[in-house]
Amino acid sequence: MKYFFPQVDDLPVDNSPISADGYFRSANVTGLIEQQFNDDQTVVRIFVSGAPCMAYALGKGENRSIPLAEFSILNNETSHLRAIKLPDVAGRLTWLALESQASNKYSIEGDSAWETQLSQWKQAQWNGLIEIAAKTIYGFALFWQGELQKTDIIFSTPQGFITDLPRMENADDSFWEITTYSHKLSAQAYQCASLRRGAIRWSHQILSRYREMVGQKLLQTMDRELNRQIRPWRWNILLDENDLLDVHFFPYLMDAAHAYRALFMAMGAQMNFVIGNNLTQRLLSETFGQIHPDERSILQSQRLIPAAFSE
């Protein structure tokens, strides 16, 4: 059976999807249920903030999306159930893996080989998800244009979750099993990841340029105001200096677009107040042109464009 995050302790629920379902709903947390059947098929259901959002059947090297109702129908007395609680980042990267296709599998032995592989991905400006599986480490990391994305790294260890890329010299494993995933461009999980990367990159360009114009103190003032406005929505999003730290699990593209739209509108309003509409519009337009064409395209598809965020 393929276990996700095997170092995580199982939740204390009986061998019943109903019992596990009740736990996630009452605790309002993100997590997943894995259920193994005699025919070597596994079904996985992902919960986001207590709500069941998607389900998949895994078998014979392939994943397929199934209706949520089918997950319960498949239950029988011979199946084995496991339920675990996850951080949002772990949930959304598991979802991305389930909606992607495993493209390469190989073993890495030693930090030297690992550093060489990282350099190859960077040089190739590779976009993709990697899964690392070993005795003491399991998790995912997302690469975008060859760069590791710091808000899309999550690994389980015997000591708990970590959000940094592990090093082999710090683990008790002699080798890691690496799986790389290629994405289906039409998949909802990929669309959400792509939109997130576009929003993060554009906001970084905006905030960096704004700091150049008004200084660090006024940038920090805007960060505090935007974070105050975000708080009632309970999004796991934070403005920190000139970075947007987004560790929220949006299971639907429209929900993610709504959050980023609110953020950019508030950002535009704050800049209008300080530097005026003309400079704000110029700043937004110039920084929008500096991001990667793929990122501009996904932002444009959701009407997250300069003209929408300045009077």
C-alpha positions in Angstrom: 0.0 0.0 0.0 1.2 3.5 -0.8 1.2 5.4 2.4 1.4 9.2 2.3 3.5 10.7 5.1 4.1 7.3 6.9 6.0 9.0 9.8 2.7 10.7 10.8 0.7 8.9 13.6 -2.7 7.5 12.5 -5.7 9.3 14.0 -7.5 7.3 16.8 -10.5 6.3 14.7 -12.0 2.9 14.1 -11.8 1.1 10.7 -14.7 3.2 9.3 -14.8 6.1 6.9 -17.8 7.5 8.9 -15.8 7.7 12.1 -12.8 9.4 10.3 -15.2 11.7 8.4 -16.7 12.8 11.7 -13.3 13.6 13.1 -12.3 15.8 10.3 -15.6 17.6 10.2 -15.7 18.3 13.9 -12.1 19.3 14.2 -12.3 21.5 11.0 -8.8 20.4 9.9 -7.1 19.3 6.7 -6.1 15.6 6.3 -6.7 12.5 4.3 -8.2 9.0 4.6 -6.4 6.1 2.8 -8.3 2.8 2.4 -6.6 -0.4 1.2 -8.5 -3.2 -0.5 -7.6 -6.9 -1.2 -7.2 -6.2 -4.9 -4.2 -3.9 -4.2 -6.4 -0.9 -4.9 -6.2 2.2 -2.6 -8.7 5.0 -2.4 -7.8 8.3 -0.9 -10.1 11.1 0.2 -8.8 14.5 1.0 -10.4 16.9 3.5 -9.8 20.6 3.4 -10.6 22.5 6.6 -13.0 19.7 7.7 -14.8 19.3 4.4 -14.3 16.3 2.0 -13.3 17.9 -1.3 -11.8 15.2 -3.6 -11.3 11.4 -3.8 -9.0 9.2 -5.9 -8.5 5.5 -6.7 -4.9 4.4 -6.9 -3.9 1.1 -8.6 -1.6 -0.3 -11.3 0.5 2.8 -11.3 -2.4 5.1 -12.2 -4.6 7.5 -10.3 -8.1 8.4 -11.3 -10.5 10.9 -9.7 -13.7 9.3 -8.3 -16.9 10.8 -7.0 -16.9 11.5 -3.2 -19.9 9.2 -2.8 -18.0 6.3 -4.4 -15.5 6.4 -1.6 -18.1 5.3 0.9 -19.7 2.7 -1.4 -16.3 1.0 -1.8 -16.1 0.3 2.0 -16.1 -3.3 3.1 -15.0 -5.4 6.1 -11.7 -6.5 4.5 -10.4 -3.1 3.8 -7.8 -1.3 6.0 -8.3 2.4 6.8 -5.8 5.0 7.8 -6.6 8.6 8.6 -4.0 11.4 9.2 -4.1 15.1 9.9 -2.0 17.3 7.7 -0.8 20.9 7.3 -2.5 22.7 4.4 0.7 22.6 2.3 0.9 18.8 2.7 -2.7 18.5 1.7 -2.4 20.7 -1.4 0.9 19.0 -2.6 -0.7 15.6 -2.1 -3.6 16.7 -4.2 -1.2 18.0 -6.9 0.6 14.6 -6.9 -2.7 12.7 -7.3 -3.7 14.9 -10.2 -0.3 14.5 -11.9 1.5 11.8 -13.7 4.6 10.1 -12.3 7.3 10.6 -14.9 10.6 9.4 -13.5 11.6 7.3 -10.5 15.2 6.8 -9.3 17.4 6.6 -6.2 19.7 9.2 -4.8 22.6 8.3 -2.6 24.6 11.0 -0.9 24.5 14.8 -0.7 26.8 15.1 -3.7 24.4 13.3 -6.0 21.5 15.3 -4.6 23.2 18.6 -5.1 24.0 17.6 -8.7 20.3 16.8 -9.3 19.2 20.1 -7.9 21.7 21.9 -10.2 20.3 20.0 -13.2 16.7 21.0 -12.4 17.8 24.6 -12.0 19.7 24.7 -15.2 16.8 23.1 -17.1 14.4 25.6 -15.5 12.3 22.6 -14.7 8.6 22.9 -13.6 7.5 19.9 -11.5 6.8 18.2 -8.3 9.1 15.8 -6.6 8.3 13.2 -4.0 11.0 11.9 -1.6 10.4 8.7 0.2 12.7 7.1 2.8 12.6 5.5 6.2 12.9 8.8 8.1 11.7 11.3 5.4 8.6 11.6 3.2 7.2 14.6 1.4 7.0 16.9 -1.6 8.7 19.9 -3.0 7.5 22.0 -5.9 10.0 23.5 -8.5 9.0 26.4 -10.7 11.4 27.5 -13.5 14.1 25.4 -11.8 13.7 27.2 -8.5 12.5 25.6 -5.3 9.3 27.3 -4.0 9.7 28.0 -0.3 5.9 27.9 0.5 5.5 24.5 -1.3 7.9 22.3 0.6 6.7 19.8 3.3 8.2 16.7 4.7 7.2 14.4 7.5 9.9 13.1 9.9 9.8 11.1 13.1 10.0 14.5 14.9 7.2 16.1 13.0 6.7 18.1 9.8 9.5 20.3 8.4 9.2 23.0 5.7 12.8 23.0 4.5 14.4 20.8 1.9 16.1 18.0 3.8 19.7 17.0 3.4 20.9 13.4 3.4 23.7 14.1 5.8 21.0 15.1 8.4 19.0 11.9 7.9 19.5 8.2 8.9 18.8 7.0 5.4 21.4 5.7 3.0 19.4 6.6 0.0 16.2 8.4 -1.1 13.6 7.2 -3.6 12.7 10.1 -5.8 9.6 10.4 -8.0 9.1 13.3 -10.3 5.7 14.3 -11.5 4.6 16.0 -14.7 1.4 18.0 -14.5 -1.8 17.9 -16.5 -2.2 21.6 -17.5 -6.0 21.3 -17.3 -6.0 19.8 -13.8 -7.6 21.9 -11.0 -4.6 21.3 -8.7 -2.1 22.5 -11.3 -4.3 25.5 -12.1 -4.4 26.5 -8.4 -0.6 26.0 -8.1 0.1 28.0 -11.2 -2.2 30.9 -10.1 -0.5 30.8 -6.7 2.9 31.1 -8.2 1.7 34.0 -10.4 0.2 35.9 -7.5 3.4 35.3 -5.4 5.7 36.5 -8.1 3.7 39.5 -9.1 3.2 40.6 -5.5 6.9 40.3 -4.9 7.7 42.5 -7.9 5.0 45.1 -6.7 6.2 45.2 -3.1 9.9 45.4 -4.1 9.2 48.3 -6.5 7.0 50.0 -3.9 9.8 49.8 -1.3 12.2 51.4 -3.8 9.8 54.3 -4.2 8.7 55.0 -0.6 11.2 53.2 1.7 11.1 50.3 4.1 9.0 52.0 6.7 6.0 52.7 4.5 6.3 49.2 3.0 6.0 47.8 6.5 3.0 50.0 7.2 1.3 48.6 4.1 2.1 45.0 5.1 0.5 45.5 8.5 -2.6 47.0 7.0 -3.0 44.2 4.4 -2.4 41.5 7.1 -5.1 43.2 9.2 -7.5 43.1 6.3 -6.7 39.4 5.5 -7.2 38.2 9.1 -11.0 38.0 9.2 -11.0 35.7 6.1 -8.9 33.2 7.9 -6.7 32.6 4.9 -3.2 31.3 5.7 -1.6 34.2 3.8 0.8 36.7 5.2 2.7 39.7 3.8 6.2 39.7 5.1 8.4 42.6 3.9 8.2 42.2 0.1 7.1 38.6 0.1 3.7 37.0 -0.1 3.7 33.8 2.0 0.7 31.7 1.0 0.3 28.3 2.8 -3.5 28.1 2.4 -5.2 25.1 0.7 -7.6 26.5 -1.8 -9.4 23.4 -3.3 -11.1 25.5 -6.0 -9.6 27.9 -8.5 -12.4 30.5 -8.0 -11.7 30.6 -4.3 -8.0 31.2 -4.8 -8.7 33.9 -7.4 -11.2 35.6 -5.0 -8.5 35.7 -2.3 -5.8 37.1 -4.6 -8.3 39.6 -6.1 -9.1 41.0 -2.6 -5.4 41.2 -1.8 -4.4 43.0 -4.9 -7.4 45.4 -4.6 -6.3 46.3 -1.0 -2.7 46.7 -2.2 -3.7 49.0 -5.0 -5.9 51.1 -2.6 -3.0 51.5 -0.2 -0.6 52.5 -2.9 -3.1 55.0 -4.4 -3.3 56.7 -1.0 0.4 57.1 -0.7 1.8 57.6 -4.3 -1.4 58.5 -6.2 -3.3 56.7 -9.0 -0.9 57.5 -11.9 2.2 56.1 -10.2 0.2 53.1 -8.8 -1.1 52.2 -12.3 2.4 52.6 -13.7 3.9 50.4 -11.0 1.3 47.7 -11.5 1.7 47.6 -15.2 5.5 47.6 -15.2 5.8 44.8 -12.6 3.1 42.8 -14.4 5.2 42.9 -17.5 8.2 41.6 -15.6 6.8 38.2 -14.6 6.9 35.0 -16.7 4.5 34.9 -19.6 2.9 31.7 -18.2 2.3 33.5 -14.9 0.8 36.5 -16.7 -1.5 34.1 -18.6 -3.0 32.4 -15.6 -3.5 35.8 -13.8 -5.2 37.2 -16.9 -7.5 34.2 -17.1 -8.9 35.2 -13.7 -8.8 38.9 -14.5 -6.1 39.6 -12.1 -4.6 42.4 -14.1 -3.2 45.9 -13.4 -6.3 47.8 -14.7 -8.5 46.0 -12.1 -6.6 47.2 -9.1 -6.1 50.9 -9.6 -8.7 53.7 -9.9 
